[in-house]
Amino acid sequence: MHLGSDNSKAFLDAFTDGGKESIAKDIVNATTDDQLYDVFANLLTALAIPMKTRSRAGPVSSSPYARGLQSVEVESSFREQCMKRDGHCCIVTGELDTDTWVARGHPEDVDFGPMEVAHIIPLAYTSWHMSATKQPPSQNASAWEFLWRYFPRVRQAGMKVETINSLTNGLTMRSPVHLAFLDFAIAFRPTEIPNVYERVLFRRYPSAERRALPASDWIEFKQALGAEDLELPSAALLDCHYRLAEIFNASGMAQTIDKHWHRWQNLKGDILRPDGGTDIGAYLSLALWERVPCRLRE
């Protein structure tokens, strides 16, 4: 494996201070191609795949990559409080939640639509643990340890399994915007002004949805009237999502992960055939694809 200077600099630039030093140290300490490959493989298995494993696709435990940590459900209070804080409106489009629109008597001058609450750090992280067959350069670590190592501000913000349903980790979004957020087609880059973000759209953001967005790229997150005591989304978590979005969209890694994820989802409906004709190799091939170098190059 050869890591060109321009590509490696661009990759490092996507990380924050502290994270840059950590990954640069791992790269510099890699004295063989195999060790350098391990650095990449750990970034893939401990950062990229957990971030792209969608909890909306089913229980976290349905992932072929889950490794025995306890599963954490979405608390109803998390959704309710996020919606209350955001005024039951999409933080990107300003549209009102459909149920709230109905409860308010169907006002004709208000745009509305179905709302969902997004986790910035995905719920998948609550049941993710790396396999012991693949170790990072100098230590055995969970996906959380890698996340904290390369994005130290996430740890400083107090994000961990037990706080995954913190309001600082939630955003109210219209369904299509939420889908794009999960796909890293939209992100929010923190600015020097507290709670003010630049809305960043990537090439894969749907064109029709793009035309429906407000003209301004600047979004200010603030509590709705009567919800001033509820915490706003964390700039550190949104910055992590934004930087990973830059990496995913520049490298095309997201599409590779999605391709294998969809193939796994399609296999899930299959059952072991009583005649012994089940293609066990297909299951193993998909479940272990990130461990096989040739598959990483597809």
Secondary structure, 3 states (H helix, E strand, C coil): CCCCHHHHHHHHHCCCCCHHHHHHHHHHHCCCHHHHHHHHHHHHHHHHHHHHCCHHHCCHHHCCCECCCCCCCCCHHHHHHHHHHCCCECCCCCCEEHHHHHHCCCCCCCCEECEEEEECCCHHHHHECCCCCCCCCCCCCCHHHHHHHHCHHHHHCCCCHHHCCCHHHEEEEEHHHHHHHHCCCEEEEECCCCCEEEEEECCCCCHHHHHCCCCCCEEECCCCCCCCCCCCCCHHHHHHHHHHHHHHHHHCHHHHHHHHHHHHHHHHCCCCCCCCCCCHHHHHHHHCHHHCHHHHCC
